[in-house]
Structures are given as structure tokens and as C-alpha cells.
Amino acid sequence: MTAHFRRTLIDRATQPYRSAGHFAWHFARGKLRGDPVFFGLLEHGLIPDCARLIDLGCGQGLLASWLLEARALYESGNWPAHWPAAPKVENFWGLELMSKDVDRARTALGDRAQFELGDIRTADLGHTDAAIILDVLHYIGYDEQEDVLRRVRAALPTGGTLITRIGDAAGGLPFYFSNWVDRATFLLRGHRSYKVYCRTLNEWLEILKRNGFEAAPLPMHKGTPFISVMLVAKAI
Ligand SMILES: C[S@@+](CC[C@H](N)C(=O)[O-])C[C@H]1O[C@@H](n2cnc3c(N)ncnc32)[C@H](O)[C@@H]1O
């Protein structure tokens, strides 16, 4: 991937947030530049082509913007030669607890994606081909995490994809640093209190298995001081 391609994709995916205000735009720029997960999802071809993708705890909808622009670049022939095709997602549906984030997502992306205010612990997830939950599950209680995974499994067909990113509580200092930054960002986004329910990587793999998924870990913190692991899971 060239520096030019990297800049182009970041510029295109963040441009829509100019209309959603200073915070939204700067937050989008910082996140897409600093978090390797966004390029990682594309480089590793983790998201399949799908009719429906649900993003639980979608924040201001950055992933939708990212995937839409990635696909547009891919279709225009501006794409790294050794990367898999950018996924074609027909319907992107994001669910988010914070109304400010939902407003920002809707302002930025209009009808290019659907965003709904709701709680992943109670919302009806309907049916989907793929689901993604990035850095969200640790905010909900241990039993609630399992319940969400059970309901995501019920929403997916056998073979459907769930991608989630978690922190590994056995990760030592980088884990504590990740939590410290997470806490600061969480409060900055307007949440009133910060309580988290963390697990070790092995525990995450176990609860995924218990709730109908076969998952493989893919570390995704290269070049950062954080410890975060993508879990790429298939519904079995
Ligand atoms: C660390 S942010 C990650 C946002 C987005 N997934 C990303 O990677 O850019 C976590 C998000 O999960 C949301 N969230 C936390 N608990 C939630 C819940 N119970 N239901 C829906 N969203 C929730 C937060 O409001 C926040 O926007």
C-alpha cells in the first residue's frame, strides 16, 4: 500500500464528517489514521461481500464510511494489487447507544447507510449475513456479553461471519494502557460512568465457542502501544 493510497482512502472516508461538525471530523481523522484495524480489515479481507452487515456499537458510523469509500476506490481500479477485493456491502446497519453519535453518522452518510439509536443488549437484530462489534462488548456485563453473542448467532446463517475486537486481559501493561485510553475516550464521548467487563483472550474464545462460533484470533495492534485482538468467527 502506498502512502498516496493511504491518504486518499482516509481523506475520502473522513470527508463526509465535515458536515457533522468539528468534533466528528477530527475524531474521524484521528481514528482512521491511528487505528490499524481499518486498514487491517481490508488487507486481510475479513469482511465478506454481503447483502446486510450489522455494526453493533457503531459510534459515528466510521466503518460504514470506510467500507463505502474502499469499495468505490476498488471499483475505480485504485486498489493495492496484492489486496483482496474490497467488500461489497449492500445494506449497512449500525446500532449505537449515544444519540450524538447516531446524529453524526446520519449527518455524514445520509441514506448511504442506516443508523439506529439502540442498545445492543435489547435491540432486535433481525437477520444478517455478517456482524461486526469493535471494542464494545467489554462495556456490557458478562452475562449480557453471552446473550448478545447468542442473539448475533441467531441472526446469522450457518457460516455467517462475526468479527469482533477485544482487549486481552492477560496482556499486561499494554492492556492497562489500552484501558486507560479507552476510559478517557469513553468519557470524552459523553458517557457518564466507566465500568468494564474484561476477559482474557482464551475466555473470549471460550464464550464464542459456547454460543455457536468457531473463532480465530488475529492480533491487530502492530505499531501501537495497545493490545487488541480481532476475533474472526464463523457461525457453526
Ligand atoms: C470504543 S467505541 C467503538 C465505536 C466503533 N465500534 C468503532 O470502532 O469506531 C464503543 C461504542 O460502543 C457504544 N456502546 C457501548 N455500549 C453499548 C450498548 N449497550 N449498545 C449500543 N452501543 C453501545 C458506545 O456508545 C461507543 O460508541
The ligand as a Tripos MOL2 file, in Angstrom:
@<TRIPOS>MOLECULE
LIG
   27    29     1     0     0
SMALL
NO_CHARGES

@<TRIPOS>ATOM
      1 C1        -14.9640    2.3640   21.6640 C.3       1 LIG1
      2 S1        -16.3980    2.8530   20.8190 S.3       1 LIG1
      3 C2        -16.2210    1.9690   19.2900 C.3       1 LIG1
      4 C3        -17.0420    2.5480   18.1940 C.3       1 LIG1
      5 C4        -16.9480    1.8230   16.8710 C.3       1 LIG1
      6 N1        -17.3130    0.4290   17.0190 N.3       1 LIG1
      7 C5        -15.5540    1.9670   16.2760 C.2       1 LIG1
      8 O1        -14.7860    1.0090   16.3230 O.co2     1 LIG1
      9 O2        -15.2480    3.0420   15.7670 O.co2     1 LIG1
     10 C6        -17.6690    1.9050   21.6160 C.3       1 LIG1
     11 C7        -19.0480    2.2890   21.1810 C.3       1 LIG1
     12 O3        -19.9840    1.3480   21.7060 O.3       1 LIG1
     13 C8        -21.1310    2.0710   22.1330 C.3       1 LIG1
     14 N2        -21.8640    1.2390   23.0920 N.ar      1 LIG1
     15 C9        -21.4780    0.8960   24.3530 C.ar      1 LIG1
     16 N3        -22.4230    0.1390   24.9340 N.ar      1 LIG1
     17 C10       -23.4140   -0.0210   24.0230 C.ar      1 LIG1
     18 C11       -24.6640   -0.6860   24.0380 C.ar      1 LIG1
     19 N4        -25.0790   -1.3580   25.1170 N.pl3     1 LIG1
     20 N5        -25.4480   -0.6270   22.9310 N.ar      1 LIG1
     21 C12       -25.0440    0.0770   21.8370 C.ar      1 LIG1
     22 N6        -23.8620    0.7260   21.7710 N.ar      1 LIG1
     23 C13       -23.0610    0.6910   22.8470 C.ar      1 LIG1
     24 C14       -20.5470    3.3340   22.7110 C.3       1 LIG1
     25 O4        -21.5030    4.3550   22.8350 O.3       1 LIG1
     26 C15       -19.4530    3.6580   21.7030 C.3       1 LIG1
     27 O5        -19.9310    4.4170   20.6290 O.3       1 LIG1
@<TRIPOS>BOND
     1     1     2 1
     2     2     3 1
     3     2    10 1
     4     3     4 1
     5     4     5 1
     6     5     6 1
     7     5     7 1
     8     7     8 2
     9     7     9 1
    10    10    11 1
    11    11    12 1
    12    11    26 1
    13    12    13 1
    14    13    14 1
    15    13    24 1
    16    14    15 ar
    17    14    23 ar
    18    15    16 ar
    19    16    17 ar
    20    17    18 ar
    21    17    23 ar
    22    18    19 1
    23    18    20 ar
    24    20    21 ar
    25    21    22 ar
    26    22    23 ar
    27    24    25 1
    28    24    26 1
    29    26    27 1
@<TRIPOS>SUBSTRUCTURE
     1 LIG1         1 GROUP 0 **** ****
